[in-house]
Amino acid sequence: MGAQIREYRQRIRSVSATKKITRAMELMAASRVVKAQQAVRESTPYARALTRAASAVATFSDEEHALTSEAEQVRRAAVLIISADRGLAGGYNANVLKESERLVSRLQDEGKEVVPYLVGRRAVNFYTFRKREYAAQWTGFSEKPTFEDAREIGVRLVEDFVKATEGEGGVDEVHVVFTRFVSMVAQEPEVIRLLPLEVVDGVEEPEDSEIYPLYEFEPSVDELLDALLPKYVNARIFNCLLQAAASELAARQRAMKSATDNAEELIKKYTRLANQARQAEITQEISEIVGGASALAESK
């Protein structure tokens, strides 16, 4: 009985220590997710407006640009996978990696060579463990990304996109796999095609009219698109990083709250078992004392 009680008490201490850690992580995630949500709300309108502007220029102008022109034959497709640097966030990382695997499988079925670009240590570990090759990696900022991080990623993707696929190792299109923040209880893995530029978010042809908007470019269309489209790429990537950061923190808060609740249930369970074992030990001791007293009385 004594050994059993010591085992239960040891388990209670162990679970209590784990509960303190999960509770602390829950509170940290809860404090950070508020700022992450605010950053998403502030960046999303700018990213959408810039996307509409770039889409309108690409749609209603006859000028061709490297970032808006479709390749005649797509041979290589870049896939930017945005994951977390840490775990303990429920199914957050597993969901985005599963979505990336579906995208990779679909692109390969279309006869395209997939070139992965990885953000977050979880994605890097996923590819390293399976001994898969990837073009580049960025880690260390999944919970709090900055625009400089997005710009660094965007510069690399644009550089590889404008390269020729044959001989120079360029890519013909760029896809992004990230987790969109819907609410504190809903985060959805999503795939967008970043390059070449598509018509998105409110850029529609005029109804009941064959007259299209007329764009005049000053000083030149090449200079304008050279300045506008990299800004579009960086803004979209930054918004994706912020969406992923908010989703990661919300998933971690929910996972740590569940872990804390489970720890409390385990503590109650082991406390009840320890009390039962202690009660059984006391009952046995009383029975032994009464039995000994009765034996002494009968011997007299």
DABELVEN-V340699 format. One record per residue. N is the residue number from 0. RES is the residue in three letters. SS is DSSP state (a for helix, b for strand, c for the rest). OMEGA is omega in radians with two decimals (none if undefined). Layout:
# DABELVEN-V340699
N:RES:SS:OMEGA ; N:RES:SS:OMEGA
This chain:
# DABELVEN-V340699
0:MET:c:-3.12 ; 1:GLY:a:3.11 ; 2:ALA:a:-3.14 ; 3:GLN:a:3.11 ; 4:ILE:a:3.12 ; 5:ARG:a:3.12 ; 6:GLU:a:3.14 ; 7:TYR:a:3.13 ; 8:ARG:a:3.08 ; 9:GLN:a:3.10 ; 10:ARG:a:3.11 ; 11:ILE:a:3.12 ; 12:ARG:a:3.14 ; 13:SER:a:-3.14 ; 14:VAL:a:3.11 ; 15:SER:a:3.09 ; 16:ALA:a:3.09 ; 17:THR:a:3.13 ; 18:LYS:a:3.11 ; 19:LYS:a:-3.13 ; 20:ILE:a:-3.12 ; 21:THR:a:3.10 ; 22:ARG:a:3.11 ; 23:ALA:a:3.12 ; 24:MET:a:3.08 ; 25:GLU:a:-3.14 ; 26:LEU:a:3.10 ; 27:MET:a:3.12 ; 28:ALA:a:-3.14 ; 29:ALA:a:3.14 ; 30:SER:a:-3.10 ; 31:ARG:a:-3.05 ; 32:VAL:a:3.11 ; 33:VAL:a:3.11 ; 34:LYS:a:3.12 ; 35:ALA:a:3.09 ; 36:GLN:a:3.14 ; 37:GLN:a:3.11 ; 38:ALA:a:3.10 ; 39:VAL:a:-3.14 ; 40:ARG:a:-3.11 ; 41:GLU:a:-3.07 ; 42:SER:a:-3.05 ; 43:THR:a:3.12 ; 44:PRO:a:3.13 ; 45:TYR:a:-3.14 ; 46:ALA:a:3.13 ; 47:ARG:a:-3.14 ; 48:ALA:a:3.12 ; 49:LEU:a:3.10 ; 50:THR:a:3.11 ; 51:ARG:a:3.14 ; 52:ALA:a:3.14 ; 53:ALA:a:3.13 ; 54:SER:a:3.13 ; 55:ALA:a:3.12 ; 56:VAL:a:-3.13 ; 57:ALA:a:-3.07 ; 58:THR:a:-2.97 ; 59:PHE:a:3.05 ; 60:SER:c:-3.13 ; 61:ASP:c:-3.09 ; 62:GLU:c:3.10 ; 63:GLU:c:3.12 ; 64:HIS:c:-3.06 ; 65:ALA:c:-3.07 ; 66:LEU:c:-3.14 ; 67:THR:c:-3.05 ; 68:SER:c:3.08 ; 69:GLU:c:3.06 ; 70:ALA:c:3.13 ; 71:GLU:c:3.09 ; 72:GLN:c:-3.12 ; 73:VAL:c:-3.13 ; 74:ARG:c:-3.07 ; 75:ARG:b:-3.12 ; 76:ALA:b:3.08 ; 77:ALA:b:3.10 ; 78:VAL:b:3.08 ; 79:LEU:b:-3.09 ; 80:ILE:b:-3.10 ; 81:ILE:b:3.12 ; 82:SER:c:-3.11 ; 83:ALA:c:3.05 ; 84:ASP:c:-3.11 ; 85:ARG:c:3.07 ; 86:GLY:c:3.14 ; 87:LEU:c:3.13 ; 88:ALA:c:3.13 ; 89:GLY:c:-3.12 ; 90:GLY:c:-3.07 ; 91:TYR:a:-3.09 ; 92:ASN:a:-3.13 ; 93:ALA:a:-3.10 ; 94:ASN:a:-3.11 ; 95:VAL:a:3.10 ; 96:LEU:a:3.06 ; 97:LYS:a:3.11 ; 98:GLU:a:3.10 ; 99:SER:a:3.11 ; 100:GLU:a:3.09 ; 101:ARG:a:3.12 ; 102:LEU:a:3.13 ; 103:VAL:a:3.13 ; 104:SER:a:-3.14 ; 105:ARG:a:3.13 ; 106:LEU:a:3.11 ; 107:GLN:a:3.08 ; 108:ASP:a:3.09 ; 109:GLU:c:3.11 ; 110:GLY:c:-3.11 ; 111:LYS:c:3.03 ; 112:GLU:b:-3.07 ; 113:VAL:b:3.11 ; 114:VAL:b:-3.10 ; 115:PRO:b:2.96 ; 116:TYR:b:-2.92 ; 117:LEU:b:3.03 ; 118:VAL:b:3.14 ; 119:GLY:c:-3.09 ; 120:ARG:a:-3.12 ; 121:ARG:a:3.08 ; 122:ALA:a:3.11 ; 123:VAL:a:3.11 ; 124:ASN:a:3.14 ; 125:PHE:a:-3.13 ; 126:TYR:a:-3.14 ; 127:THR:a:-3.14 ; 128:PHE:a:-3.14 ; 129:ARG:c:3.09 ; 130:LYS:c:3.08 ; 131:ARG:c:3.13 ; 132:GLU:c:3.06 ; 133:TYR:c:-3.01 ; 134:ALA:c:-3.08 ; 135:ALA:b:3.11 ; 136:GLN:b:3.06 ; 137:TRP:b:-3.09 ; 138:THR:c:3.00 ; 139:GLY:c:-3.08 ; 140:PHE:c:-3.02 ; 141:SER:c:-3.10 ; 142:GLU:c:-3.09 ; 143:LYS:c:-3.13 ; 144:PRO:c:3.08 ; 145:THR:c:3.13 ; 146:PHE:a:3.09 ; 147:GLU:a:3.07 ; 148:ASP:a:3.12 ; 149:ALA:a:-3.14 ; 150:ARG:a:3.12 ; 151:GLU:a:3.11 ; 152:ILE:a:-3.11 ; 153:GLY:a:3.13 ; 154:VAL:a:-3.13 ; 155:ARG:a:-3.12 ; 156:LEU:a:3.13 ; 157:VAL:a:3.11 ; 158:GLU:a:3.14 ; 159:ASP:a:-3.12 ; 160:PHE:a:-3.10 ; 161:VAL:a:3.07 ; 162:LYS:c:3.03 ; 163:ALA:c:-3.11 ; 164:THR:a:-3.12 ; 165:GLU:a:3.09 ; 166:GLY:a:-3.06 ; 167:GLU:a:3.10 ; 168:GLY:c:3.12 ; 169:GLY:c:3.12 ; 170:VAL:c:-3.10 ; 171:ASP:c:3.10 ; 172:GLU:b:-3.09 ; 173:VAL:b:3.07 ; 174:HIS:b:3.11 ; 175:VAL:b:3.06 ; 176:VAL:b:-3.12 ; 177:PHE:b:3.12 ; 178:THR:b:3.13 ; 179:ARG:b:3.12 ; 180:PHE:b:3.11 ; 181:VAL:b:3.11 ; 182:SER:b:-3.14 ; 183:MET:c:-3.13 ; 184:VAL:c:-3.10 ; 185:ALA:b:3.03 ; 186:GLN:b:-2.98 ; 187:GLU:b:3.01 ; 188:PRO:b:-3.06 ; 189:GLU:b:3.11 ; 190:VAL:b:3.03 ; 191:ILE:b:3.01 ; 192:ARG:b:-3.07 ; 193:LEU:b:-3.12 ; 194:LEU:b:-0.16 ; 195:PRO:c:-3.02 ; 196:LEU:c:3.08 ; 197:GLU:c:3.03 ; 198:VAL:c:-3.05 ; 199:VAL:c:2.90 ; 200:ASP:c:2.93 ; 201:GLY:c:3.08 ; 202:VAL:c:-3.07 ; 203:GLU:c:3.09 ; 204:GLU:c:3.13 ; 205:PRO:c:-3.14 ; 206:GLU:c:3.06 ; 207:ASP:c:3.14 ; 208:SER:c:3.08 ; 209:GLU:c:-3.13 ; 210:ILE:c:-3.12 ; 211:TYR:c:3.08 ; 212:PRO:c:-3.13 ; 213:LEU:c:-3.13 ; 214:TYR:c:3.01 ; 215:GLU:c:-3.04 ; 216:PHE:c:3.14 ; 217:GLU:c:0.10 ; 218:PRO:c:3.11 ; 219:SER:c:-3.10 ; 220:VAL:a:-3.14 ; 221:ASP:a:-3.14 ; 222:GLU:a:-3.14 ; 223:LEU:a:-3.12 ; 224:LEU:a:3.08 ; 225:ASP:a:3.13 ; 226:ALA:a:-3.02 ; 227:LEU:a:-3.00 ; 228:LEU:a:3.02 ; 229:PRO:a:3.08 ; 230:LYS:a:3.08 ; 231:TYR:a:-3.13 ; 232:VAL:a:-3.11 ; 233:ASN:a:-3.13 ; 234:ALA:a:3.13 ; 235:ARG:a:3.13 ; 236:ILE:a:3.14 ; 237:PHE:a:3.11 ; 238:ASN:a:3.09 ; 239:CYS:a:3.12 ; 240:LEU:a:3.13 ; 241:LEU:a:3.08 ; 242:GLN:a:-3.13 ; 243:ALA:a:3.14 ; 244:ALA:a:3.11 ; 245:ALA:a:3.12 ; 246:SER:a:3.14 ; 247:GLU:a:-3.11 ; 248:LEU:a:3.11 ; 249:ALA:a:3.11 ; 250:ALA:a:3.13 ; 251:ARG:a:3.11 ; 252:GLN:a:-3.13 ; 253:ARG:a:-3.14 ; 254:ALA:a:-3.13 ; 255:MET:a:3.05 ; 256:LYS:a:3.10 ; 257:SER:a:3.12 ; 258:ALA:a:3.11 ; 259:THR:a:3.11 ; 260:ASP:a:3.11 ; 261:ASN:a:3.11 ; 262:ALA:a:3.10 ; 263:GLU:a:3.11 ; 264:GLU:a:3.11 ; 265:LEU:a:3.12 ; 266:ILE:a:3.10 ; 267:LYS:a:-3.11 ; 268:LYS:a:-3.12 ; 269:TYR:a:3.07 ; 270:THR:a:3.11 ; 271:ARG:a:3.12 ; 272:LEU:a:3.11 ; 273:ALA:a:3.11 ; 274:ASN:a:3.11 ; 275:GLN:a:3.12 ; 276:ALA:a:3.11 ; 277:ARG:a:3.12 ; 278:GLN:a:3.11 ; 279:ALA:a:3.12 ; 280:GLU:a:3.12 ; 281:ILE:a:3.12 ; 282:THR:a:3.13 ; 283:GLN:a:3.13 ; 284:GLU:a:3.12 ; 285:ILE:a:3.13 ; 286:SER:a:3.12 ; 287:GLU:a:3.12 ; 288:ILE:a:3.13 ; 289:VAL:a:3.12 ; 290:GLY:a:3.11 ; 291:GLY:a:3.11 ; 292:ALA:a:3.13 ; 293:SER:a:3.13 ; 294:ALA:a:3.11 ; 295:LEU:a:-3.13 ; 296:ALA:a:-3.14 ; 297:GLU:a:-3.11 ; 298:SER:a:3.13 ; 299:LYS:c:none
